Amino acid sequence: MINREISNQIMNDFNKGKVIVILGARQVGKTTLLNNLVKDQDHLLMLNCDNYDDRVDLENKTSTELKNLIGNNKIVIIDEAQRVKNIGLTIKIIADLKLPIQVLVTGSSSLEIASEIYETATGRLYEYHLFPLSIKELSEFHTLREEKRMLESRMVYGLYPEIVNNYSDAKRLLTNLANNYLYKDLFEFKGIKKPEILHKLIRALALQLGNEVSYNELAQTLGIDKITVENYINLLEKCFVIFRLSSYSRNLRNEIRKGKKIYFYDNGIRNALISNFAPLELRNDTGALWENLMISERVKHNAYNRNYAQLFFWRTQQQQEIDLIEEQDGIITAYEFKWNERKRAALPPFFQKNYPNTEFKIINRDNYMEFL
């Protein structure tokens, strides 16, 4: 069993009168995590909302019906809760019963996708995000040396648990994951009218990895309007497929103020979308893969450690740029990601002049574990 970083945090939040919500993409290990957390617990009620009968037991029920359903159980797990109609109200009712139970809820998309839970159950939740396995988790399970040996494979095939455990069949598993599980909730969402457009959009985003994204250009390429592009990207974010970095700016002249870059939570998913699992020596996107891996790992690190830093990229109209800006409590750290450890970089003069106390670091194959 690979220990997940947030396991102890979740256990520490047991029995504090709050519903614990664990969000993450399908197949990242939410159910495995829950089963491990409660493996020694008695009086457990497990409801898997991919099953019709379990959904019916939770939909539009009164407080009396829900109390009878819970019975004498001390732990209630509601797995894939976004499948339940009016799940937010159901969770609120259970929480308001004030029973001596711990409720754990998982969702394979941000439950806002159903526009229900947060408005209804505000103040009754502890929220966690679970991502694909992190390099830190794997280095603690294997060894640091083993993880460094596997680095190139992680860049190509990613870190989904099933992939990590089945590298011999990684191409087929990733292709199946990208084509089927990834969009399952999105395709059932009322806002998705043209699934083929979504496929084309996410492939276009995968091909632009590490570059600024123009919603207008994407709209023209796909033959749809800019608002539809933005709506679909929002939904892909809520399903934990991609995430955005905004441009960092204090409204100084020449700074790009409204730019966006889009990254994938997992390299393997990105490569599956463009059907390219070639080894690094045969690729022309190695630098982008390295940047995506490092930034996605930093997102995991910050989330798991409750580090509330904000992440940005930075660029000027004269093409001076920085891969990652991390700002926390007024302290700015700038990062450049170089796969080739012999490549050098320096803080752009414009940035150094206008943000004089910035710490600058180059992250390469020699020092990346310190960054993660």
C-alpha positions as CSV (number, residue, x, y, z in Angstrom):
1,M,0.0,0.0,0.0
2,I,1.4,3.4,-1.1
3,N,0.7,5.8,1.7
4,R,-1.0,9.0,0.5
5,E,0.3,12.2,2.0
6,I,-3.1,13.4,3.2
7,S,-4.0,10.2,5.1
8,N,-2.9,11.5,8.5
9,Q,-4.6,14.8,7.9
10,I,-7.9,13.2,7.1
11,M,-7.6,10.9,10.1
12,N,-7.0,13.9,12.4
13,D,-10.2,15.4,11.2
14,F,-12.3,12.4,12.2
15,N,-15.1,12.9,14.7
16,K,-15.0,16.7,14.7
17,G,-18.6,17.1,13.6
18,K,-17.7,17.8,9.9
19,V,-18.4,15.9,6.7
20,I,-15.1,15.1,5.1
21,V,-15.2,15.5,1.3
22,I,-12.4,14.1,-0.9
23,L,-12.4,15.4,-4.5
24,G,-10.3,14.1,-7.4
25,A,-10.4,12.7,-10.9
26,R,-11.6,9.2,-11.5
27,Q,-9.0,6.5,-10.9
28,V,-6.7,8.5,-8.7
29,G,-7.3,6.2,-5.7
30,K,-10.0,7.9,-3.7
31,T,-11.8,4.6,-2.9
32,T,-8.5,2.8,-2.1
33,L,-7.6,5.7,0.2
34,L,-11.0,5.5,2.0
35,N,-10.8,1.7,2.3
36,N,-7.3,2.0,3.9
37,L,-8.5,4.7,6.3
38,V,-11.4,2.6,7.6
39,K,-9.9,-0.9,7.3
40,D,-9.9,-1.4,11.1
41,Q,-13.3,0.2,11.7
42,D,-16.5,-1.6,12.6
43,H,-20.1,-0.4,12.0
44,L,-19.3,0.9,8.5
45,L,-21.9,1.8,5.8
46,M,-20.5,2.0,2.3
47,L,-22.6,3.5,-0.5
48,N,-21.2,3.5,-4.0
49,C,-23.2,6.0,-6.0
50,D,-22.2,4.5,-9.3
51,N,-24.7,1.8,-8.3
52,Y,-28.3,2.7,-8.9
53,D,-29.7,1.2,-5.7
54,D,-27.3,3.2,-3.6
55,R,-28.2,6.4,-5.4
56,V,-31.9,5.8,-4.8
57,D,-31.2,5.3,-1.0
58,L,-29.8,8.8,-0.9
59,E,-31.9,10.9,-3.3
60,N,-34.6,13.2,-2.0
61,K,-34.9,11.5,1.4
62,T,-36.3,12.8,4.6
63,S,-34.2,13.1,7.8
64,T,-36.1,10.1,9.2
65,E,-35.3,8.0,6.2
66,L,-31.6,8.9,6.3
67,K,-31.4,8.2,10.0
68,N,-32.9,4.8,9.4
69,L,-30.5,4.2,6.5
70,I,-27.5,5.0,8.8
71,G,-28.8,2.9,11.6
72,N,-26.1,2.0,14.2
73,N,-23.2,2.6,11.8
74,K,-20.4,4.9,13.0
75,I,-18.8,5.6,9.6
76,V,-20.8,6.4,6.5
77,I,-18.9,6.5,3.1
78,I,-20.7,8.1,0.1
79,D,-18.5,7.2,-2.9
80,E,-18.8,9.1,-6.3
81,A,-21.4,11.4,-4.7
82,Q,-21.7,13.7,-7.7
83,R,-24.0,11.0,-9.2
84,V,-26.7,11.7,-6.6
85,K,-29.4,14.2,-7.4
86,N,-29.6,16.9,-4.7
87,I,-26.5,15.4,-2.9
88,G,-25.8,18.8,-1.2
89,L,-29.2,18.7,0.5
90,T,-28.7,15.1,1.5
91,I,-25.3,15.8,3.1
92,K,-26.8,18.8,4.9
93,I,-29.6,16.8,6.4
94,I,-27.2,14.1,7.6
95,A,-24.9,16.7,9.1
96,D,-27.8,18.4,10.9
97,L,-28.9,15.1,12.5
98,K,-25.8,15.5,14.8
99,L,-25.4,11.8,15.0
100,P,-22.2,10.3,16.5
101,I,-20.9,9.3,13.0
102,Q,-18.2,10.3,10.6
103,V,-19.4,10.9,7.1
104,L,-16.8,10.6,4.2
105,V,-17.8,11.8,0.7
106,T,-15.8,11.4,-2.5
107,G,-16.4,13.0,-5.9
108,S,-14.7,12.5,-9.2
109,S,-15.4,16.0,-10.1
110,S,-15.5,19.2,-8.1
111,L,-19.0,18.7,-6.7
112,E,-19.8,22.3,-7.9
113,I,-20.3,20.6,-11.3
114,A,-23.8,19.7,-9.9
115,S,-24.2,23.2,-8.5
116,E,-25.5,21.8,-5.3
117,I,-23.2,20.9,-2.4
118,Y,-21.3,24.0,-1.4
119,E,-24.3,26.3,-1.4
120,T,-26.3,23.8,0.7
121,A,-23.7,22.4,3.0
122,T,-21.5,25.4,3.7
123,G,-19.8,25.3,7.1
124,R,-20.4,21.5,7.5
125,L,-17.4,20.3,5.4
126,Y,-13.7,19.7,5.5
127,E,-12.5,19.5,1.9
128,Y,-9.5,17.6,0.5
129,H,-8.2,17.1,-3.0
130,L,-6.6,13.8,-4.1
131,F,-4.4,13.8,-7.1
132,P,-2.5,11.1,-9.0
133,L,0.4,9.7,-7.0
134,S,3.1,12.2,-6.3
135,I,6.8,11.6,-6.8
136,K,7.3,12.2,-3.1
137,E,4.8,9.5,-2.2
138,L,6.5,7.0,-4.5
139,S,10.0,7.9,-3.3
140,E,8.9,7.1,0.2
141,F,7.3,3.8,-0.9
142,H,10.3,2.8,-3.1
143,T,13.5,4.7,-2.5
144,L,14.7,8.1,-3.7
145,R,17.2,6.3,-5.9
146,E,14.5,4.2,-7.5
147,E,12.3,7.2,-8.2
148,K,15.2,9.0,-9.9
149,R,15.7,6.0,-12.0
150,M,12.0,6.0,-13.0
151,L,11.9,9.8,-13.8
152,E,11.8,9.5,-17.6
153,S,9.0,6.9,-17.4
154,R,7.0,9.2,-15.1
155,M,7.4,12.0,-17.6
156,V,5.9,9.9,-20.4
157,Y,3.4,7.7,-18.6
158,G,2.5,9.8,-15.6
159,L,1.5,8.8,-12.1
160,Y,-2.0,7.3,-12.1
161,P,-2.0,4.4,-9.6
162,E,-3.0,1.8,-12.2
163,I,-0.3,3.0,-14.5
164,V,2.4,3.0,-11.9
165,N,1.5,-0.6,-11.0
166,N,1.2,-1.8,-14.6
167,Y,3.9,-0.1,-16.8
168,S,4.0,-3.1,-19.2
169,D,0.4,-2.2,-20.2
170,A,0.6,1.5,-19.7
171,K,-0.2,2.6,-23.3
172,R,-3.5,0.7,-23.4
173,L,-4.5,1.6,-19.8
174,L,-3.8,5.3,-20.4
175,T,-5.7,5.3,-23.7
176,N,-8.7,3.7,-22.1
177,L,-8.5,6.1,-19.1
178,A,-8.3,9.2,-21.4
179,N,-11.0,8.0,-23.7
180,N,-13.5,6.7,-21.2
181,Y,-13.1,7.5,-17.5
182,L,-11.8,11.0,-17.9
183,Y,-15.0,12.5,-19.4
184,K,-17.6,10.2,-17.8
185,D,-19.1,12.9,-15.6
186,L,-18.7,15.7,-18.1
187,F,-20.6,13.9,-20.8
188,E,-23.5,13.4,-18.4
189,F,-23.5,17.1,-17.5
190,K,-26.2,19.1,-19.1
191,G,-23.8,21.8,-20.4
192,I,-22.0,19.4,-22.7
193,K,-23.9,19.4,-26.0
194,K,-21.1,18.5,-28.4
195,P,-18.7,15.9,-27.0
196,E,-16.6,15.8,-30.2
197,I,-15.8,19.5,-29.7
198,L,-14.6,18.8,-26.2
199,H,-12.3,16.1,-27.5
200,K,-10.9,18.4,-30.1
201,L,-10.4,21.2,-27.5
202,I,-8.5,19.1,-25.0
203,R,-6.3,17.7,-27.7
204,A,-5.6,21.3,-28.8
205,L,-4.7,22.2,-25.2
206,A,-2.4,19.1,-25.0
207,L,-0.5,20.2,-28.1
208,Q,-0.1,23.7,-26.7
209,L,1.4,22.5,-23.4
210,G,3.6,25.1,-21.8
211,N,2.5,27.9,-24.1
212,E,0.1,30.7,-23.6
213,V,-3.4,29.8,-24.7
214,S,-5.7,32.2,-26.6
215,Y,-9.4,31.5,-26.2
216,N,-10.1,33.5,-29.4
217,E,-7.7,31.3,-31.4
218,L,-9.1,28.1,-30.0
219,A,-12.6,29.3,-30.8
220,Q,-11.7,30.0,-34.4
221,T,-9.9,26.7,-34.8
222,L,-12.8,24.7,-33.4
223,G,-15.5,26.8,-35.0
224,I,-17.2,27.7,-31.8
225,D,-17.5,30.9,-29.7
226,K,-15.1,32.1,-27.1
227,I,-17.6,31.7,-24.3
228,T,-18.1,28.0,-25.1
229,V,-14.3,27.5,-25.0
230,E,-14.0,29.1,-21.6
231,N,-17.0,27.1,-20.3
232,Y,-15.5,23.8,-21.4
233,I,-12.1,24.7,-19.9
234,N,-13.8,25.6,-16.6
235,L,-15.5,22.1,-16.6
236,L,-12.2,20.4,-17.4
237,E,-10.7,22.1,-14.5
238,K,-13.5,21.0,-12.2
239,C,-13.0,17.4,-13.3
240,F,-9.3,17.7,-12.4
241,V,-8.0,17.2,-15.9
242,I,-6.3,20.5,-16.3
243,F,-5.5,23.6,-14.3
244,R,-4.7,27.2,-15.3
245,L,-1.9,29.6,-14.4
246,S,-2.6,33.3,-14.8
247,S,0.1,35.8,-15.7
248,Y,1.8,37.6,-12.8
249,S,1.6,41.4,-13.0
250,R,1.4,44.5,-10.9
251,N,0.2,46.4,-13.9
252,L,3.7,47.5,-14.9
253,R,4.3,48.6,-18.5
254,N,5.2,45.8,-20.9
255,E,4.0,43.0,-18.6
256,I,1.4,40.6,-20.0
257,R,-1.6,41.0,-17.7
258,K,-4.3,38.7,-18.9
259,G,-2.4,35.7,-20.3
260,K,-3.2,32.0,-19.4
261,K,-1.2,28.9,-19.5
262,I,-2.9,25.5,-19.1
263,Y,-1.2,22.4,-17.6
264,F,-2.4,18.8,-17.1
265,Y,-2.5,17.2,-13.7
266,D,-0.9,14.1,-15.2
267,N,1.7,13.8,-18.0
268,G,0.4,10.4,-19.0
269,I,-3.1,11.7,-19.7
270,R,-1.7,14.5,-21.8
271,N,0.4,12.1,-23.9
272,A,-2.5,9.7,-24.3
273,L,-4.6,12.6,-25.7
274,I,-2.1,13.2,-28.5
275,S,-1.2,9.5,-28.8
276,N,2.5,10.0,-28.2
277,F,4.3,7.7,-25.8
278,A,7.7,8.0,-27.5
279,P,10.8,8.0,-25.2
280,L,12.3,11.4,-24.4
281,E,15.2,11.1,-26.8
282,L,12.7,10.9,-29.7
283,R,10.5,13.8,-28.6
284,N,10.6,17.5,-29.3
285,D,8.4,18.4,-26.3
286,T,10.7,17.1,-23.5
287,G,11.0,20.6,-22.0
288,A,7.2,21.1,-21.9
289,L,6.8,17.6,-20.2
290,W,9.4,18.5,-17.6
291,E,7.7,21.8,-16.9
292,N,4.3,20.2,-16.7
293,L,5.6,17.5,-14.3
294,M,7.3,19.9,-12.0
295,I,4.4,22.4,-11.8
296,S,1.8,19.7,-11.3
297,E,3.9,18.1,-8.6
298,R,4.2,21.6,-7.0
299,V,0.4,21.9,-7.0
300,K,0.2,18.5,-5.2
301,H,2.9,19.5,-2.7
302,N,1.2,22.8,-1.8
303,A,-2.3,21.3,-1.5
304,Y,-1.1,18.4,0.7
305,N,0.9,20.7,2.9
306,R,-1.8,23.4,3.2
307,N,0.6,25.8,1.6
308,Y,-1.6,28.6,0.3
309,A,0.9,30.0,-2.1
310,Q,-0.4,31.4,-5.4
311,L,1.1,30.2,-8.6
312,F,1.6,32.3,-11.8
313,F,3.8,32.5,-14.9
314,W,5.4,35.8,-16.0
315,R,6.1,37.3,-19.4
316,T,6.7,40.7,-21.0
317,Q,5.8,41.9,-24.5
318,Q,9.5,41.6,-25.3
319,Q,9.3,37.8,-24.6
320,Q,11.2,37.9,-21.3
321,E,9.6,35.2,-19.2
322,I,9.7,33.0,-16.1
323,D,8.1,29.5,-15.9
324,L,6.7,29.8,-12.4
325,I,6.1,32.5,-9.9
326,E,5.1,31.4,-6.4
327,E,3.9,34.2,-4.1
328,Q,3.1,33.6,-0.4
329,D,2.7,36.2,2.3
330,G,4.3,38.8,0.1
331,I,7.4,36.7,-0.6
332,I,8.1,35.9,-4.3
333,T,10.1,33.0,-5.6
334,A,10.8,32.5,-9.3
335,Y,11.5,29.2,-10.9
336,E,12.9,28.1,-14.2
337,F,12.6,24.4,-15.3
338,K,15.5,23.0,-17.3
339,W,15.5,19.3,-18.3
340,N,19.1,19.7,-19.4
341,E,21.1,20.4,-16.2
342,R,23.8,22.1,-18.3
343,K,21.5,24.9,-19.4
344,R,21.7,28.1,-17.5
345,A,19.1,30.8,-16.9
346,A,19.0,34.1,-15.1
347,L,16.3,36.3,-13.6
348,P,15.2,38.7,-16.4
349,P,16.6,42.2,-15.8
350,F,13.1,43.8,-15.9
351,F,11.8,41.4,-13.2
352,Q,14.9,41.8,-11.1
353,K,14.6,45.6,-11.2
354,N,10.9,45.7,-10.4
355,Y,10.7,42.8,-7.9
356,P,14.1,43.2,-6.2
357,N,13.7,40.7,-3.3
358,T,12.8,37.8,-5.5
359,E,14.6,34.4,-4.9
360,F,15.4,32.7,-8.1
361,K,15.9,29.0,-8.6
362,I,16.6,26.7,-11.6
363,I,15.0,23.3,-11.2
364,N,16.7,20.5,-13.1
365,R,17.3,16.7,-12.8
366,D,20.0,17.3,-10.2
367,N,17.9,19.2,-7.6
368,Y,14.2,18.6,-8.4
369,M,13.6,16.4,-5.3
370,E,14.3,19.4,-3.1
371,F,11.7,21.4,-5.0
372,L,9.1,18.6,-4.5
